[in-house]
Amino acid sequence: MKYLLKGGMVVDPVAETVAPLDILVDEGKIVAMHPGIEDRNAEVLVVEGNYVFPGFIDIHCHLREPGEELKETILTGTRAAAKGGFTAVACMGNTKPPADNGAVVTYIKEKAQRASFPVYPIGCATKERKGEEPAEIGDLKEAGVVALSDDGDPIMNAEVLRRVMEYARMFELPVISHCEDKNLSGSGVMHEGYISTLLGLEGIPAAAEEVHVARDLILAAMTGVHLHVAHVSTAGSVHLIREAKKRGVSVTAEVTPHHLCLTAEAVRGYDTNTKVNPPLRTKDDIRALLEGLKDGTIDVIATDHAPHRREEKEVEYNYAPFGISGLETAVPLMWEYLVARKVLSPVELAKKMALNPARIIGLPDRVIKVGGEANITVVDPDLKRPVVTREFLSLGKNNPFEGRLLRGWPVLTMIRGEVRFAWDTGYNKQDRAVTSKSKR
C-alpha cells in the first residue's frame, strides 16, 4: 500500500529539526520526503497542523502473556500500544512461567508475530526471578532478548547481580534494574511521608530506591555493563545517576508519565489506581525528575504499563496490586504536562520516546528518512479530550487519569508502512484529526 502524508511537521531527533514536509511511503519504506509531493496512486493522509514523529517505542511494559491472559494478552496489549502511538514495545519477563529460558521467549515472539506488532522480549536476569542464580543468559540471547531484568522484584543479592552483569556484558545485553531494597520497603504501599501517616498507610521511603541505585551504579562501574535504571522516582536517584554519568559509568535511566504527573497527594481518596511501585512521590521529586529529563540524566520516558483485572483493584488499598495501565495515556500526558508547558520541545520528546529507547535496546536509530522503515507516530497538538478508560483497548482499565482533559493525542500510528491506528474523524468536530483522501 502506498501512502502520502501531507502537510505535517516532521520531527527529526538526530538533526534536531522540525520541518514542514510531505512523506511518501511505499512497500513499508519511506521513498520520498520533501514539500509538495504529489502521487495519484497514493492514499493521501492529511496531517496538516500535526507533528509527525519517528515511531515511539515503549521499552518497559507488561503484556502478561503467558500465564495472566485475564489481565492482558500480547494481542490486546499491542493493540493498546498502537492506539497509544507506540510502534514497538519491549515487554518484561515477569510472566507465568517467567521468561527465564529460550522456550518462553520464543513463545512471546511467535504470539507477537501473529499480532503483527514488533515486540522485543526482555529476559529474566535470574532463574525463576528468584534472585538466587543467573538465568541461562546465552540461551536467552540466542532466543532474541534485548535486555535482562527481574523487573517487579529487585535482585537483593549483590553477588548474584554482579555475575548477571558480567555475563550480560559478555553478551552485550543491558541490565534493567528495578531498584528497591525490600528490607526498607517492607510491606509499604505508598510513599513514606506526611500523607502516608495521615492516611494510616505503611510507607515506602525514598531511600528504598536510592540505596539500590547507588549499589547498582557501583556494580555497573565495576563490571562495565550497560545499566538501565527503571522507573526512577526520587530526587536522590536522579542525583546519583547524574554523578555516575559524569564519572563515565555506562548508565541510562527512564521515568514514567505517572511519576511526572502525580504526587502522593493523589492517594488521599484511597484510589487503588494510584498504587504503583515505586510509589508516587513528592513535588520536589517531580521537579528533580523534570530537571533530569531536561539535562539528559534521564534518557527515556517509558510507561511501565501494568494492567490488572477490575476486581483485583476494587479492594482495600493495602490488598490491591501495584500498577497502572498506561499505554493509551502516555503520549497525551507528556504533551499536556511537558511539551505544552515548554518543559520539553517536540525534538526532545522524540529523543525520550523514540531515539533513545531504540538505542538502548539495540535497534536502528528511530528517525524518519528516505530509505528507512516507515514507523511513524502522528500527534495532534490541539486535539483535546478526556481520558475514558472504558474506551481502552487494553484489558486493564486501571488508570488514575480517568476524566482528565488532555491535549496532544496520537491520531495515526504507522508500523512498517501499515496504518495500525487512525483516529476516528467523526469524534473531533473541528476536523483536526487525520483525514484520508484517495486521488485517482
FIBA-797659 format. One record per residue (C-alpha): residue number from 1; residue in one letter; x negated, y, z negated. Coordinates in Angstrom, 3 decimals. Layout:
N
REC   nr  rest        px        py        pz
REC  NUM     a         X         Y         Z
...
# end
This chain:
440
REC   nr  rest        px        py        pz
REC    1     m     0.000     0.000     0.000
REC    2     k    -1.248     3.465     0.902
REC    3     y    -0.539     6.375    -1.452
REC    4     l    -1.217    10.085    -1.212
REC    5     l    -1.323    12.014    -4.481
REC    6     k    -0.618    15.637    -3.584
REC    7     g    -1.310    18.806    -5.484
REC    8     g    -2.809    17.544    -8.729
REC    9     m    -5.635    18.978   -10.820
REC   10     v    -8.309    16.265   -10.682
REC   11     v   -10.383    15.922   -13.849
REC   12     d   -13.993    14.756   -13.485
REC   13     p   -15.653    13.940   -16.834
REC   14     v   -19.083    13.424   -15.225
REC   15     a   -19.258    16.656   -13.213
REC   16     e   -17.190    18.325   -15.967
REC   17     t   -14.826    19.929   -13.464
REC   18     v   -11.099    20.335   -12.907
REC   19     a   -10.233    20.927    -9.257
REC   20     p    -7.060    21.014    -7.095
REC   21     l    -7.489    18.000    -4.818
REC   22     d    -5.346    15.534    -2.910
REC   23     i    -6.230    11.852    -3.260
REC   24     l    -5.631     9.207    -0.590
REC   25     v    -5.525     5.626    -1.847
REC   26     d    -5.594     2.576     0.425
REC   27     e    -6.017    -1.096    -0.469
REC   28     g    -6.869    -0.296    -4.057
REC   29     k    -9.629     2.186    -3.257
REC   30     i    -9.879     5.958    -3.046
REC   31     v   -10.611     6.645     0.623
REC   32     a   -10.391    10.448     0.723
REC   33     m   -10.325    13.285    -1.774
REC   34     h   -10.039    16.929    -0.749
REC   35     p    -7.364    19.617    -0.413
REC   36     g    -4.817    19.420     2.375
REC   37     i    -4.854    15.690     3.145
REC   38     e    -2.055    14.537     5.457
REC   39     d    -1.244    10.931     6.308
REC   40     r     2.078     9.933     7.857
REC   41     n     1.598     6.306     6.845
REC   42     a     1.160     7.022     3.143
REC   43     e     3.773     7.220     0.433
REC   44     v     3.418    10.698    -0.999
REC   45     l     3.385    11.158    -4.767
REC   46     v     3.845    14.823    -5.589
REC   47     v     1.833    15.574    -8.725
REC   48     e     1.634    19.337    -8.396
REC   49     g     1.025    21.045   -11.723
REC   50     n    -0.137    17.799   -13.308
REC   51     y    -3.592    16.699   -14.437
REC   52     v    -4.999    13.676   -12.623
REC   53     f    -7.367    11.768   -14.912
REC   54     p    -9.615     8.766   -14.401
REC   55     g    -7.585     5.852   -15.764
REC   56     f    -7.525     5.860   -19.553
REC   57     i    -8.918     2.836   -21.426
REC   58     d    -7.944     1.769   -24.934
REC   59     i   -10.838    -0.148   -26.455
REC   60     h    -9.035    -1.054   -29.672
REC   61     c    -5.645    -2.736   -29.609
REC   62     h    -3.988    -5.863   -30.970
REC   63     l    -1.952    -7.840   -28.456
REC   64     r    -1.110   -10.592   -30.988
REC   65     e    -1.222   -13.428   -28.460
REC   66     p    -1.882   -16.268   -29.061
REC   67     g    -0.023   -17.010   -32.279
REC   68     e     2.125   -13.991   -33.100
REC   69     e     4.238   -13.559   -29.996
REC   70     l     7.213   -12.287   -32.009
REC   71     k     5.185    -9.147   -32.692
REC   72     e     3.736    -8.686   -29.210
REC   73     t     2.664   -10.616   -26.146
REC   74     i    -0.006    -9.837   -23.627
REC   75     l     2.769    -9.093   -21.114
REC   76     t     4.738    -6.698   -23.338
REC   77     g     1.601    -5.079   -24.715
REC   78     t     0.148    -4.372   -21.293
REC   79     r     3.467    -3.022   -20.042
REC   80     a     3.450    -0.664   -23.014
REC   81     a    -0.131     0.273   -22.198
REC   82     a     0.747     1.157   -18.603
REC   83     k     3.682     3.259   -19.760
REC   84     g     1.364     4.964   -22.213
REC   85     g    -1.044     5.939   -19.446
REC   86     f    -3.669     3.237   -20.001
REC   87     t    -5.190     1.385   -17.066
REC   88     a    -7.117    -1.153   -19.156
REC   89     v    -7.339    -2.322   -22.758
REC   90     a    -9.779    -4.242   -24.934
REC   91     c    -7.973    -6.491   -27.393
REC   92     m    -9.190    -7.560   -30.800
REC   93     g    -9.721   -11.212   -31.660
REC   94     n    -7.634   -11.475   -34.847
REC   95     t    -5.156   -13.774   -33.151
REC   96     k    -3.911   -17.168   -34.379
REC   97     p    -6.112   -19.050   -33.661
REC   98     p    -8.794   -16.357   -33.660
REC   99     a   -10.822   -15.594   -30.555
REC  100     d   -13.996   -17.102   -32.011
REC  101     n   -14.537   -19.544   -29.147
REC  102     g   -14.509   -19.596   -25.378
REC  103     a   -11.234   -21.508   -25.093
REC  104     v    -9.165   -18.785   -26.778
REC  105     v   -10.922   -16.062   -24.806
REC  106     t   -10.188   -17.909   -21.568
REC  107     y    -6.538   -18.235   -22.569
REC  108     i    -6.298   -14.475   -23.157
REC  109     k    -7.891   -13.724   -19.794
REC  110     e    -5.555   -16.106   -17.979
REC  111     k    -2.480   -14.542   -19.606
REC  112     a    -3.773   -11.098   -18.691
REC  113     q    -4.247   -12.209   -15.106
REC  114     r    -0.621   -13.318   -14.993
REC  115     a     0.374    -9.904   -16.339
REC  116     s    -1.733    -8.300   -13.572
REC  117     f    -3.371    -5.966   -16.054
REC  118     p    -7.067    -5.540   -16.954
REC  119     v    -7.539    -6.917   -20.475
REC  120     y   -11.052    -7.200   -21.893
REC  121     p   -11.235    -9.591   -24.869
REC  122     i   -13.268    -8.736   -27.953
REC  123     g   -14.592   -11.905   -29.543
REC  124     c   -14.775   -12.604   -33.259
REC  125     a   -18.112   -11.872   -34.879
REC  126     t   -17.856   -14.778   -37.322
REC  127     k   -16.304   -18.219   -37.224
REC  128     e   -12.573   -18.076   -38.021
REC  129     r   -13.149   -14.442   -39.040
REC  130     k   -14.189   -15.673   -42.478
REC  131     g   -17.382   -13.631   -42.571
REC  132     e   -19.436   -16.661   -43.589
REC  133     e   -21.417   -17.536   -40.440
REC  134     p   -21.773   -16.064   -36.962
REC  135     a   -19.441   -17.257   -34.236
REC  136     e   -20.831   -19.050   -31.172
REC  137     i   -21.837   -15.758   -29.589
REC  138     g   -23.426   -17.283   -26.484
REC  139     d   -20.213   -19.194   -25.796
REC  140     l   -18.171   -16.020   -26.258
REC  141     k   -20.447   -14.051   -23.931
REC  142     e   -20.154   -16.712   -21.259
REC  143     a   -16.371   -16.676   -21.626
REC  144     g   -16.335   -12.941   -20.917
REC  145     v   -16.030   -10.980   -24.167
REC  146     v   -17.120    -7.344   -24.022
REC  147     a   -17.877    -6.901   -27.736
REC  148     l   -17.818    -8.646   -31.102
REC  149     s   -15.674    -7.740   -34.099
REC  150     d   -13.842    -9.200   -37.076
REC  151     d   -11.546    -6.158   -36.998
REC  152     g    -8.787    -6.340   -39.544
REC  153     d   -11.365    -7.504   -42.046
REC  154     p   -14.925    -6.403   -42.795
REC  155     i   -17.942    -8.682   -42.865
REC  156     m   -18.733    -8.341   -46.542
REC  157     n   -21.944   -10.391   -46.462
REC  158     a   -24.732    -8.136   -45.187
REC  159     e   -26.990   -11.072   -44.281
REC  160     v   -24.273   -12.578   -42.084
REC  161     l   -23.716    -9.220   -40.385
REC  162     r   -27.458    -8.891   -39.817
REC  163     r   -27.512   -12.252   -37.997
REC  164     v   -24.457   -11.291   -35.948
REC  165     m   -26.182    -8.072   -34.928
REC  166     e   -29.384    -9.866   -33.973
REC  167     y   -27.539   -12.304   -31.723
REC  168     a   -25.341    -9.544   -30.324
REC  169     r   -28.396    -7.588   -29.302
REC  170     m   -29.811   -10.648   -27.544
REC  171     f   -26.607   -10.987   -25.547
REC  172     e   -26.227    -7.215   -25.017
REC  173     l   -22.900    -7.012   -26.812
REC  174     p   -21.827    -4.120   -29.043
REC  175     v   -20.679    -4.919   -32.564
REC  176     i   -17.457    -3.153   -33.529
REC  177     s   -17.339    -2.694   -37.267
REC  178     h   -14.254    -2.486   -39.469
REC  179     c   -15.866    -0.574   -42.316
REC  180     e   -14.199    -1.401   -45.610
REC  181     d   -15.642    -2.530   -48.914
REC  182     k   -12.966    -4.914   -50.166
REC  183     n   -14.224    -4.583   -53.716
REC  184     l   -13.409    -0.879   -53.586
REC  185     s   -10.216    -1.009   -51.526
REC  186     g    -8.790    -3.898   -53.543
REC  187     s    -5.021    -4.077   -53.198
REC  188     g    -4.707    -0.409   -52.265
REC  189     v    -2.027     0.635   -49.796
REC  190     m    -2.757     4.341   -49.146
REC  191     h    -5.448     6.967   -49.636
REC  192     e    -6.543     7.356   -53.229
REC  193     g    -5.773    10.843   -54.496
REC  194     y    -3.073    13.107   -55.834
REC  195     i    -0.320    11.728   -53.577
REC  196     s    -1.021     8.087   -54.455
REC  197     t    -0.884     8.984   -58.156
REC  198     l     2.347    10.911   -57.656
REC  199     l     3.983     8.033   -55.769
REC  200     g     2.711     5.309   -58.066
REC  201     l     0.922     3.502   -55.242
REC  202     e    -2.518     1.959   -55.548
REC  203     g    -5.083     3.957   -53.622
REC  204     i    -7.999     3.199   -51.308
REC  205     p   -10.875     5.624   -51.931
REC  206     a   -12.814     7.238   -49.098
REC  207     a   -15.903     5.514   -50.497
REC  208     a   -14.481     2.117   -49.490
REC  209     e   -15.097     3.107   -45.871
REC  210     e   -18.214     5.191   -46.330
REC  211     v   -20.195     2.571   -48.260
REC  212     h   -19.834     0.139   -45.366
REC  213     v   -20.510     2.786   -42.718
REC  214     a   -23.818     3.553   -44.466
REC  215     r   -24.693    -0.149   -44.772
REC  216     d   -23.835    -0.938   -41.160
REC  217     l   -25.838     2.017   -39.869
REC  218     i   -28.879     0.783   -41.798
REC  219     l   -28.467    -2.706   -40.324
REC  220     a   -27.965    -1.280   -36.828
REC  221     a   -31.218     0.656   -37.152
REC  222     m   -32.930    -2.499   -38.394
REC  223     t   -31.685    -4.786   -35.608
REC  224     g   -31.431    -2.339   -32.703
REC  225     v   -27.887    -3.428   -31.862
REC  226     h   -25.286    -1.075   -30.438
REC  227     l   -22.938    -0.446   -33.368
REC  228     h   -19.469     0.931   -32.708
REC  229     v   -17.641     2.162   -35.805
REC  230     a   -13.901     1.562   -35.515
REC  231     h   -11.128     3.893   -36.732
REC  232     v   -13.249     6.462   -38.572
REC  233     s   -11.064     8.245   -41.124
REC  234     t   -13.192    10.225   -43.587
REC  235     a   -15.413    13.308   -43.559
REC  236     g   -18.164    11.316   -45.233
REC  237     s   -18.180     8.744   -42.433
REC  238     v   -18.423    11.483   -39.809
REC  239     h   -21.444    12.954   -41.622
REC  240     l   -23.169     9.577   -41.873
REC  241     i   -22.644     8.815   -38.177
REC  242     r   -23.799    12.276   -37.119
REC  243     e   -27.018    11.947   -39.085
REC  244     a   -27.623     8.427   -37.764
REC  245     k   -27.308     9.656   -34.178
REC  246     k   -29.882    12.352   -34.908
REC  247     r   -32.242     9.613   -36.092
REC  248     g   -31.765     7.707   -32.836
REC  249     v   -29.577     4.885   -34.137
REC  250     s   -27.562     3.282   -31.326
REC  251     v   -24.111     4.058   -32.665
REC  252     t   -20.796     5.190   -31.243
REC  253     a   -17.531     5.799   -33.042
REC  254     e   -13.800     6.090   -32.488
REC  255     v   -10.855     7.807   -34.119
REC  256     t    -7.133     7.068   -33.793
REC  257     p    -4.380     9.559   -32.966
REC  258     h    -2.631     8.927   -36.278
REC  259     h    -5.737     9.762   -38.286
REC  260     l    -5.942    13.057   -36.388
REC  261     c    -2.266    13.995   -36.733
REC  262     l    -1.105    12.738   -40.143
REC  263     t    -2.280    13.003   -43.744
REC  264     a    -1.354    11.122   -46.903
REC  265     e     1.483    13.622   -47.280
REC  266     a     3.367    11.566   -44.674
REC  267     v     3.642     8.715   -47.182
REC  268     r     5.815    10.778   -49.569
REC  269     g     9.003     9.271   -48.145
REC  270     y     7.629     5.717   -48.511
REC  271     d     7.978     5.207   -44.750
REC  272     t     6.123     1.936   -44.187
REC  273     n     5.326     3.032   -40.635
REC  274     t     2.731     5.315   -42.231
REC  275     k     0.952     2.344   -43.816
REC  276     v    -2.293     1.818   -41.926
REC  277     n    -5.791     0.596   -42.675
REC  278     p    -7.833     2.696   -43.082
REC  279     p    -5.150     4.852   -44.670
REC  280     l    -4.064     8.334   -43.682
REC  281     r    -6.422    10.726   -45.443
REC  282     t    -6.548    14.494   -46.165
REC  283     k    -6.594    17.768   -44.239
REC  284     d   -10.302    18.096   -44.961
REC  285     d   -10.881    14.693   -43.392
REC  286     i    -8.904    15.690   -40.302
REC  287     r   -10.979    18.864   -39.960
REC  288     a   -14.144    16.778   -40.089
REC  289     l   -12.779    14.292   -37.554
REC  290     l   -11.898    17.104   -35.153
REC  291     e   -15.339    18.621   -35.538
REC  292     g   -16.820    15.186   -34.897
REC  293     l   -14.825    14.893   -31.688
REC  294     k   -15.948    18.317   -30.518
REC  295     d   -19.660    17.881   -31.223
REC  296     g   -19.860    14.315   -29.862
REC  297     t   -20.283    12.495   -33.154
REC  298     i   -17.038    10.656   -32.364
REC  299     d   -17.127     9.301   -28.826
REC  300     v   -13.712     7.719   -28.316
REC  301     i   -10.023     8.101   -29.076
REC  302     a    -8.515     4.610   -29.465
REC  303     t    -5.031     3.573   -30.530
REC  304     d    -5.614     0.639   -32.916
REC  305     h    -2.205    -0.473   -31.603
REC  306     a    -0.881    -2.885   -34.261
REC  307     p     2.719    -3.934   -33.551
REC  308     h     4.869    -5.637   -36.186
REC  309     r     8.389    -7.021   -36.342
REC  310     r    11.007    -4.669   -37.753
REC  311     e    11.823    -6.922   -40.705
REC  312     e     8.158    -7.009   -41.708
REC  313     k     8.114    -3.232   -42.091
REC  314     e    11.562    -2.931   -43.685
REC  315     v    10.334    -3.886   -47.152
REC  316     e     8.820    -2.099   -50.142
REC  317     y     5.684    -0.132   -49.279
REC  318     n     3.403    -2.471   -51.218
REC  319     y     4.560    -5.505   -49.228
REC  320     a     4.620    -4.070   -45.713
REC  321     p     1.774    -4.961   -43.331
REC  322     f    -0.693    -2.313   -42.194
REC  323     g    -0.355    -0.980   -38.659
REC  324     i     1.174     1.409   -36.135
REC  325     s     2.479     0.646   -32.647
REC  326     g     0.558     3.355   -30.834
REC  327     l     0.049     2.635   -27.144
REC  328     e     3.033     4.661   -25.974
REC  329     t     2.451     7.818   -28.015
REC  330     a    -1.340     8.243   -27.958
REC  331     v    -1.547    10.462   -24.863
REC  332     p     1.205    12.986   -25.750
REC  333     l    -0.067    13.158   -29.339
REC  334     m    -3.552    14.004   -28.129
REC  335     w    -2.223    16.511   -25.633
REC  336     e     0.043    18.201   -28.177
REC  337     y    -2.441    18.281   -31.050
REC  338     l    -5.756    18.606   -29.209
REC  339     v    -5.502    19.870   -25.630
REC  340     a    -2.537    22.232   -26.005
REC  341     r    -4.165    23.690   -29.121
REC  342     k    -7.515    24.010   -27.311
REC  343     v    -9.359    21.668   -29.647
REC  344     l   -10.403    19.616   -26.617
REC  345     s   -10.360    20.528   -22.934
REC  346     p    -8.921    18.152   -20.309
REC  347     v   -12.507    17.252   -19.374
REC  348     e   -13.342    16.410   -22.979
REC  349     l   -10.172    14.323   -23.274
REC  350     a   -11.237    12.392   -20.156
REC  351     k   -14.567    11.652   -21.798
REC  352     k   -12.954    10.399   -25.017
REC  353     m   -10.261     8.269   -23.341
REC  354     a   -11.833     7.149   -20.052
REC  355     l   -15.559     7.696   -19.506
REC  356     n   -16.946     6.833   -22.941
REC  357     p   -14.674     3.824   -23.554
REC  358     a   -15.765     2.357   -20.212
REC  359     r   -19.434     2.838   -21.003
REC  360     i   -19.164     1.298   -24.480
REC  361     i   -17.671    -1.974   -23.220
REC  362     g   -19.907    -2.148   -20.167
REC  363     l   -17.533    -1.108   -17.385
REC  364     p   -18.450     1.149   -14.450
REC  365     d   -18.087     4.857   -15.140
REC  366     r   -14.440     5.900   -15.121
REC  367     v   -14.426     8.689   -12.573
REC  368     i   -12.235     9.484    -9.578
REC  369     k   -14.440     9.361    -6.475
REC  370     v   -14.308     8.265    -2.854
REC  371     g   -15.071     4.554    -2.612
REC  372     g   -14.152     3.947    -6.226
REC  373     e   -11.344     1.810    -7.552
REC  374     a    -8.076     3.732    -7.829
REC  375     n    -7.495     3.685   -11.586
REC  376     i    -5.612     6.884   -12.301
REC  377     t    -3.577     8.432   -15.125
REC  378     v    -1.425    11.463   -14.318
REC  379     v    -0.332    13.678   -17.218
REC  380     d     2.339    16.365   -17.016
REC  381     p     1.252    19.115   -19.433
REC  382     d     4.727    20.646   -19.505
REC  383     l     6.841    17.523   -19.892
REC  384     k     8.260    17.800   -23.399
REC  385     r    10.391    15.138   -25.019
REC  386     p    10.868    13.463   -28.400
REC  387     v     9.395    10.123   -29.393
REC  388     v    12.155     7.491   -29.173
REC  389     t    10.890     4.173   -30.468
REC  390     r    13.869     2.168   -29.188
REC  391     e    12.616     3.006   -25.680
REC  392     f     9.196     1.442   -26.340
REC  393     l     8.207    -1.406   -24.059
REC  394     s     6.106    -2.798   -26.889
REC  395     l     7.903    -5.271   -29.123
REC  396     g     6.587    -3.258   -32.057
REC  397     k     8.677    -0.193   -32.848
REC  398     n     6.686     0.657   -35.985
REC  399     n     5.684     4.231   -35.230
REC  400     p     5.836     7.158   -37.701
REC  401     f     6.351     9.803   -34.997
REC  402     e     9.994     8.921   -34.287
REC  403     g    11.857    12.056   -33.203
REC  404     r     8.753    14.250   -32.974
REC  405     l     8.833    16.568   -29.971
REC  406     l     5.643    16.194   -27.933
REC  407     r     4.389    17.509   -24.619
REC  408     g     1.872    16.107   -22.190
REC  409     w     3.356    12.718   -21.361
REC  410     p     1.848    10.370   -18.769
REC  411     v     4.023    10.327   -15.654
REC  412     l     2.047     7.998   -13.403
REC  413     t    -0.277     5.088   -14.085
REC  414     m    -2.106     3.557   -11.135
REC  415     i    -4.218     0.424   -11.559
REC  416     r    -6.428    -0.750    -8.709
REC  417     g    -4.327     1.204    -6.268
REC  418     e    -0.990    -0.134    -7.515
REC  419     v     1.562     2.097    -9.236
REC  420     r     2.256     0.349   -12.532
REC  421     f     4.304     3.107   -14.130
REC  422     a     6.064     6.170   -12.746
REC  423     w     8.249     8.482   -14.781
REC  424     d    11.980     8.356   -14.128
REC  425     t    12.528    11.715   -12.429
REC  426     g    16.164    11.635   -13.440
REC  427     y    15.166    12.145   -17.062
REC  428     n    13.493    15.514   -16.559
REC  429     k    15.989    18.033   -15.271
REC  430     q    13.225    20.502   -14.380
REC  431     d    11.738    18.028   -11.911
REC  432     r     8.284    18.259   -13.416
REC  433     a     7.674    14.542   -13.246
REC  434     v     6.294    12.589   -10.320
REC  435     t     8.453    12.564    -7.214
REC  436     s     7.985    10.331    -4.215
REC  437     k     8.492    11.225    -0.566
REC  438     s     7.799     8.915     2.349
REC  439     k     6.532    10.606     5.500
REC  440     r     7.150     8.624     8.632
# end
